Amino acid sequence: MIKLIRKLTEFVGIGESEIHMIVRDCAGGIVFCGDKVLMILNDKHEWSFPKGVVRAGQKLTEIAVKRIKAEAGVEASIIAPCGKTKYEFFSVTRRKPVHNNVSWFVMKAESDSVEASLSEGFIDARFFTIEEALETITYSQDKSLLMMAYQRYKELA
């Protein structure tokens, strides 16, 4: 990761001393409706699960519910916590590396009606069967997350 950051800083024209990693807490949901799971497609053509940054004074659960509604137009309720993931990327607009700590929740929706939010940067949102989702998900850690969430959902729903 360090070598990649050095190359990116050279590419965008900033020195290493100007870089401080942004660390953010985030919350998101793996939303089930029957035996289907909600996924969103961002403007980079990456299929994933809805999530968002938690600001000071906000609750993880509050943000998870809000982001599902904002990104996919889905009303969902939390069933249980579902673990955490971490990932890093280089933000070209901020000109800094970003580290996201994401807390996930198993969630349930009563309807599979969705509407991707173009204004939030999402070009598609839909409910997939578990098999379709596993074939479609962009990142491997999300596949593991889905399997863990689905097992928990089946135990508790």
MOZIGI-V803173 format. One record per pair of residues at least 6 apart in sequence whose ideal C-beta (glycine too) atoms are under 6 Angstrom apart, sorted by sequence separation. I is the first residue (numbers start at 1). J is the second residue. D is the distance in Angstrom with one decimal. If there is no record, write none. Layout:
[[I,J,D] [I,J,D]]
This chain:
[[41,47,5.4] [54,60,5.9] [68,74,5.2] [116,122,4.4] [137,143,5.3] [9,16,6.0] [31,38,4.0] [90,97,5.2] [91,98,5.0] [39,47,5.0] [68,76,4.9] [116,124,5.2] [54,63,4.9] [89,98,5.6] [116,125,3.9] [134,143,5.7] [9,19,6.0] [40,50,5.6] [52,63,5.3] [88,99,4.9] [114,125,4.5] [114,126,5.7] [87,100,5.7] [133,146,6.0] [52,67,3.8] [86,101,5.5] [112,127,4.4] [51,67,5.8] [50,67,4.8] [61,78,5.6] [85,102,4.9] [50,68,4.8] [30,49,5.4] [84,103,5.4] [130,150,5.8] [28,49,5.4] [50,71,4.4] [83,104,5.6] [28,50,5.5] [50,72,5.8] [82,104,4.3] [28,51,2.7] [82,105,5.7] [81,105,5.8] [82,106,4.7] [26,51,5.2] [80,106,4.9] [26,53,5.4] [27,54,5.5] [78,105,4.8] [79,106,4.6] [24,53,5.2] [25,54,4.6] [78,107,5.4] [79,108,5.5] [40,71,5.5] [76,107,4.2] [77,108,5.8] [40,72,5.6] [27,60,4.1] [76,109,4.4] [38,72,6.0] [29,64,4.6] [74,109,5.2] [27,63,4.2] [28,64,5.7] [27,64,4.3] [31,68,5.8] [29,68,5.2] [74,114,5.7] [64,105,4.9] [73,114,5.8] [72,114,5.0] [73,115,3.6] [60,103,4.8] [106,149,4.9] [31,76,4.7] [71,117,5.4] [106,152,5.0] [106,153,5.1] [71,120,5.2] [70,120,5.8] [51,102,5.6] [71,122,5.4] [72,125,4.0] [85,141,5.5] [82,149,4.8] [80,152,5.7] [22,96,5.4] [26,100,5.1] [28,102,5.8] [21,97,4.7] [22,98,4.6] [23,99,4.8] [24,100,5.3] [25,101,5.3] [26,102,4.4] [27,103,5.0] [28,104,5.6] [29,105,4.9] [30,106,5.8] [31,107,4.4] [32,108,5.7] [33,109,4.5] [80,156,5.7] [19,96,5.8] [79,156,5.3] [21,99,5.5] [29,107,4.1] [31,109,5.3] [43,121,4.9] [33,112,4.4] [42,121,5.7] [42,122,5.7] [43,123,6.0] [14,95,5.5] [8,90,4.6] [40,122,5.0] [41,123,5.4] [12,95,5.5] [41,124,3.9] [40,125,4.6] [38,127,5.5] [39,128,5.8] [47,136,5.0] [47,137,5.5] [36,127,3.9] [37,128,5.9] [47,138,5.0] [5,97,5.3] [46,138,4.3] [36,129,5.8] [33,127,5.5] [39,133,5.9] [48,142,5.8] [37,133,5.0] [30,149,3.9] [32,153,5.0]]
